Amino acid sequence: MLTGLIFWIVVGAIAGWLAEKIMKANMGLGMNIVIGIVGALIGGFVVGLLPFVDADGGFFWSILVATLGAVILLWAVNKFKEHSAA
């Protein structure tokens, strides 16, 4: 159980950092971890909708899927902020 938690913290940190760079955001390590873990859930859902993609790809696949989800999450948050400010 502890190794699973550590795995998701590491994946979340890497995915959150990558998404931060892609979306030109500025967050700290804690937010990167949270964004990456939530992004993993979103990315897992999106990739699960694709019939031709095998979801069991290991560590690097997990980072890729979590990064995809984190980018989607940051994009949605930015759109929400733009809409709220207008």
N, C-alpha and C positions, 0 to 999 in steps of 0.2 A: 504494500500500500504506500509506504513512504517513497519507494522508488518511482511509483506512478505519479505521485505528487511532485517530486523533484523533476521528473520528465516533463510534465506540463508547465512547470515554472520556467524551465530552460527553454522549451519550445515557445511559450508565451513571450518570454523576454526577447528572443531572437526575432520572432514574427512581429512583435510590436515595434521593435527597433527598425526592422525592414520597412514596415508600413509607414512608420514615422518619416523615414527618408523618402519613400516613394511619394507620400502625400505632402511633403515639406511641412510637417508639423513640428512642434517643439514640446516634448513631454519628458518626464523623468522615467527612471527605471521602473518604479512602481506602476505608473500608468501604462508603460510599455507591456508589462507582464499582464495587467488586467485586459488591455486592448487585445493582446495576443491570444489570451485564453478565450475571451469572448469571440474573437475572430476565428478561433479554431472551431467553435460551435457553429458559427455562421458558415464558415467555409466547408465544414463537414456536411452541413445541410445542403448547400449549393452543389457540392460535388456528388452527394448522394442522389441528387435529382438526375444526374447524367447517367444514362444506361450503359455507356461504353467505357466507363472509368472504374477501375478496381481501387477501392478505398484503402486497401491494405498495402501501403508502400514503404513503411518504416519511418525512420527519423527524418530524413530529408523531405519525404512526401508530406509528413506531418507539418513541417515548417512551411512548405509551399502552400498547403491548404489553409493553414492558420494565417499566413500572410495575406492570401487572397481574401479571407474573411475579414481580417483586420483592415485591409484597404477599403472593402465595402462598408464596414462600420464607420471608419473615419470619413468617407465620402458622404454617408448618410447624415452623420453628425454635422458636417460642414453645410450640407444643404438645409438641414433643420435650422442651424444658426442663421444662415442667409435669409431664410423665410421668416424667422422670428424678428430679425432686425428690420425687415422691410415694412 
